[in-house]
Amino acid sequence: MFENLPQLPADPILGLMDAFRNDSNPNKIDLGVGVYKTEQGATPVLESVKLAERDILELEQTKLYIGPAGAAEFGTAIQSLLLGENHPALADHRVSTLQTPGGCGALRVAAELVKKASPDAVIWVSDPTWGNHIPLLGDTGLQIKTYPYYDVANHGVNFDAMLETLAQAKAGDLVLLHGCCHNPSGADLSQQQWQAVTQLASEKGFTPFIDIAYQGFGTGIEDDAYGVRLMAEQLPELLIASSCSKNFGIYRERVGSVIVIAKNAEQARANGSQLARIVRGIYSMPPSHGAAVVAHILNNDNLRQHWLGELDSMRQRIFQLRGQLLAQLNKKDASSDFSFITQQSGMFSFLDISPAQVQRLRDEFSIYMTGDSRINVAGVNSHNIDYLSSAIVSVL
Ligand SMILES: Cc1ncc(COP(=O)(O)O)c(C=O)c1O
């Protein structure tokens, strides 16, 4: 049965992880995988998560199934975190929220809903976008097109070209936007640009689909949700895929949610029933533990404050690292302009060097990043910053 199936090449990011693991150079640096790291290069469990897990271990009464939509208290807490407590869409009962296995699960389930509602829909994704968007969304059979986003020359968003292309999107199409901390470029839309895309969506009738996987890593937990909240208020329909992997540091627990904003409460109930049916036909129900941790943290004042403090220190550390990396690069090579590193936000930036230069960094210095020169800034620390900046300058 399987003999026609050839071996596939390794996933670029997972393959990079393997190559890094097998590299014996003691100075090796991993800037590839998008996970937060401390000064010591570790990705520990957050204290707030440990405390919540301790409570859950004591309080949990049953391991019964939780149902396709997941835990109601998780859904309520996560939609408030994204939309804010008193968002009009919540007051009008236009929101259906479903717990999913990670942000990836949310993206896929949302795409399956679109496939049911509008099988000929085109999903417009930014060029470039996170590598897994295309398999997650495209494997449903929906058509994927790209819109220009990142401009290498300016190291920022090419907003005019983006709007010009999105003007071709039609009613029934989806436009995938990164809620904050664009992956891979770190270049985000300004508030005025979010307003302009909202206006265009309203004129053209396309539906925005916001993937938000880094809330709290950009400018702060509330500010990072600006685009989500604006669009949820001003547009009749909106899809959101959110992930708790990064901001709660619970990557392997697989916690995310799909949130669908509908025209009215009746349609929201119908959308909720459709989402549950889709999930029933794929994995039936999400895992419980990680979402129970998130709900417990968000619904407990002390734990919530503790978590917000931890999230804030992760965000600030990345912000400081951006400044330190820029200072080192400037010191070592005054002729190149890397100032964009401090203008971008979240975990990622492009170095905007060529694939050949990326390869040299890997071969000659054991510094690992994806071929497009995306770096995970959180992989930088006081022990490796000197070696890293000298290596970058030497391949320029
Ligand atoms: C842009 C973006 N969206 C979604 C995800 C999904 O995250 P997960 O499925 O691990 O929650 C990621 C993870 O790297 C991401 O970078």
The ligand as an SDF file (V2000), in Angstrom:
LIG
                    3D

 16 16  0  0  0  0  0  0  0  0999 V2000
    2.6550   32.9610   13.4350 C   0  0  0  0  0  0  0  0  0  0  0  0
    2.3570   31.7120   14.1850 C   0  0  0  0  0  0  0  0  0  0  0  0
    1.1100   31.2690   14.2190 N   0  0  0  0  0  0  0  0  0  0  0  0
    0.7690   30.1570   14.8700 C   0  0  0  0  0  0  0  0  0  0  0  0
    1.7050   29.4280   15.5360 C   0  0  0  0  0  0  0  0  0  0  0  0
    1.2200   28.1670   16.1790 C   0  0  0  0  0  0  0  0  0  0  0  0
    1.6730   27.8620   17.3850 O   0  0  0  0  0  0  0  0  0  0  0  0
    1.2740   26.5570   18.1850 P   0  0  0  0  0  0  0  0  0  0  0  0
    0.5320   25.6140   17.3080 O   0  0  0  0  0  0  0  0  0  0  0  0
    2.5550   26.0060   18.6650 O   0  0  0  0  0  0  0  0  0  0  0  0
    0.3980   27.0600   19.2910 O   0  0  0  0  0  0  0  0  0  0  0  0
    3.0420   29.8240   15.5200 C   0  0  0  0  0  0  0  0  0  0  0  0
    4.1020   29.0430   16.1690 C   0  0  0  0  0  0  0  0  0  0  0  0
    5.2620   29.1610   15.9390 O   0  0  0  0  0  0  0  0  0  0  0  0
    3.3650   31.0140   14.8300 C   0  0  0  0  0  0  0  0  0  0  0  0
    4.6150   31.4790   14.7830 O   0  0  0  0  0  0  0  0  0  0  0  0
  1  2  1  0
  2  3  1  0
  2 15  2  0
  3  4  2  0
  4  5  1  0
  5  6  1  0
  5 12  2  0
  6  7  1  0
  7  8  1  0
  8  9  2  0
  8 10  1  0
  8 11  1  0
 12 13  1  0
 12 15  1  0
 13 14  2  0
 15 16  1  0
M  END
$$$$
